[in-house]
C-alpha cells in the first residue's frame, strides 16, 4: 500500500491543517510526491479545483504546499453550513444536496464509498498521502457511520498520530482522555502523539511529555512551538476572523461587516497583510465605523439570510450613510448581490421560494439558479487597465442597467457593475486582491499612498517554507515517515 498517515486531533482547531501543510512542504522538499487528503471537511471557505469542483481552502493550501494541482479527491466530502443546523453537502466537488444535522448523520455511511474511491485515486499517484481528520475521534456520539476520523482510518487501514493543543490548556488530560475513550482496536491505531502551539521553555514540559508517554504507551513525536508565521497563511475557518487584530492609525481603513455565513473570506488576507491598511471586522451589535475609506461586503453561503441579518443589525443604515458621505462600497459575490435592488429565489435554492429587497445601491436584480459556477478565470479590469486572476464560485445571475458599466471583462463576457457615481462596485470574482499590481492600484484609488511593495503570494510561499523548517526542527519527521511506510 502507498505510505499514508492520518493526523487526528484532541479537538477542533488544534492546528491539524497547518501541521499537514507544513509536512506536505517538508516531505516535498525531501523529494517525495505528496498528496493531502481530508475525508470530510466543514467550511464555507472553499477553493475551485482544476477539475471543475470545489474543496476546503485548507486542502487547497496543503496542495499548494505539496506543489500539486488541486483535485476534488483531496476533500471528497465538504459541508458548507447554511444555518445553525443544516449544510450544503458537496461530494467529490459537486453539490449532492442539503441536509440538516440529523439527516447528514444518517447519510454519512452512504458516502464512505466515494471517500475511499477518492483516497485510492490519490494513493495511485503519490509516494505519501497525508490525511487530516476533523474534530476529535473521542466524539463517541458521532462514531456511528463516521467517515472523518477513525471510521475512515479503519476502512482505509491508515495509522494515526494524535495532535494536542497545549495553548488552550489541559493537553495532558486531553490526550490521555482521548485514548481512554477509544475502543482498544482504535487506540492501537494511534502510533504516537504530537503537541502543538507550545510557548516558553520546552524543558519545563519534559515531565509532561514523559507522563503522557507512560500513561498511553505511545511515543512522543514532537513538541512544536507556536509558529509565528501562521498569520501569513490563509485561515481555514471563520472562527479565525474573531482573532483579527485591528491595527489603528494606518493610512487606509477598510471595514467588513462580519455576516453569519461569511464565505471565501481569504479574499481579505492580502488586504490584512498590507502594512498601511487597517482591516476591521465588525461583529453584530456594533455600528460600522464612520471613518472607513471602504466598506467591503464579502461573500456569503446564504445571501438572503445574511442580508436579513445585515438589516437586523442596522448596517444598511450605516452603509447608506457612508455612501451619502461619498464613501466607496465593494461587494464580492454574495456581497455584490446584496448591493442590488432585489434578490429573487424562485426555486428555493437558499430556503423557501421568494425574494428580498436589496440595498438598492446598484441598479441590478439577481436571480438565484440551481446551476453553480465553479471556474478559475483571467479577467481585465478596465478602470485600472490591469489583468488579474481569480475564481468564480456562485449561484445566480445579476442583470440591470449598472452592468453596462462592468467592473471586469472575462474574455468577451462582462462581470460585475459600477454605479453611476463610481462609488459602488461589485463582481462575482474571488481572489483578485492576491494580485499585487491590482491590489496596489485599487488601494491607491481609495487614498494616495506610497505602494508598500508587499508581494503577497511570495509571502505565502515563504511562510510554507518556514513552516516546513519549523517542523523539521521540532517534530520527528523520520519517525512519522517510518510510521506511514509501515502501514
C-alpha positions, 0 to 999 in steps of 0.5 A: 500500500502507498505510505499514508498517515492520518493526523487526528486531533484532541479537538477542533482547531488544534492546528491539524491543517497547518501541521499537514501543510507544513509536512506536505512542504517538508516531505516535498522538499525531501523529494517525495510526491505528496498528496493531502487528503481530508475525508470530510471537511466543514467550511464555507471557505472553499477553493475551485479545483482544476477539475471543475469542483470545489474543496476546503481552502485548507486542502487547497493550501496543503496542495499548494504546499505539496506543489500539486494541482488541486483535485476534488479527491483531496476533500471528497466530502465538504459541508458548507453550513447554511444555518445553525443546523443544516449544510450544503453537502458537496461530494467529490466537488459537486453539490449532492444536496442539503441536509440538516444535522440529523439527516447528514448523520444518517447519510454519512455511511452512504458516502464512505464509498466515494471517500475511499474511491477518492483516497485510492485515486490519490494513493495511485499517484503519490509516494505519501498521502497525508490525511487530516481528520476533523474534530476529535475521534473521542466524539463517541456520539458521532462514531456511528457511520463516521467517515472523518476520523477513525471510521475512515482510518479503519476502512482505509487501514491508515495509522494515526498520530494524535495532535494536542493543543497545549495553548488552550490548556489541559493537553495532558488530560486531553490526550490521555482522555482521548485514548481512554475513550477509544475502543482498544482496536482504535487506540492501537491505531494511534502510533504516537502523539504530537503537541502543538502551539507550545510557548516558553521553555520546552524543558519545563514540559519534559515531565509532561511529555514523559507522563503522557508517554507512560500513561498511553504507551505511545511515543512522543513525536514532537513538541512544536512551538507556536509558529509565528508565521501562521498569520501569513497563511490563509485561515481555514475557518471563520472562527479565525476572523474573531482573532483579527487584530485591528491595527489603528492609525494606518493610512487606509481603513477598510471595514467588513461587516462580519455576516453569519455565513461569511464565505471565501473570506481569504479574499481579505488576507492580502488586504490584512497583510498590507502594512498601511491598511487597517482591516476591521471586522465588525461583529453584530451589535456594533455600528460600522465605523464612520471613518472607513475609506471602504466598506467591503461586503464579502461573500456569503453561503446564504445571501438572503439570510445574511442580508436579513441579518445585515438589516437586523443589525442596522448596517444598511443604515450605516452603509447608506450613510457612508455612501451619502458621505461619498464613501466607496462600497465593494461587494464580492459575490454574495456581497455584490448581490446584496448591493442590488435592488432585489434578490429573487429565489424562485426555486428555493435554492437558499430556503423557501421560494421568494425574494428580498429587497436589496440595498438598492445601491446598484441598479441590478436584480439577481436571480438565484439558479440551481446551476453553480459556477465553479471556474478559475478565470483571467479577467481585465479590469478596465478602470485600472487597465490591469489583468488579474486572476481569480475564481468564480464560485456562485449561484445566480445571475445579476442583470440591470442597467449598472452592468453596462458599466462592468467592473471586469471583462472575462474574455468577451463576457462582462462581470460585475457593475459600477454605479453611476457615481463610481462609488459602488462596485461589485463582481462575482470574482474571488481572489483578485486582491492576491494580485499585487499590481491590482491590489496596489492600484485599487488601494491607491484609488481609495487614498494616495499612498506610497505602494508598500511593495508587499508581494503577497503570494511570495509571502505565502510561499515563504511562510510554507517554507518556514513552516516546513523548517519549523517542523523539521526542527521540532517534530520527528519527521523520520519517525512519522515517515517510518510510521506511514511506510509501515502501514 
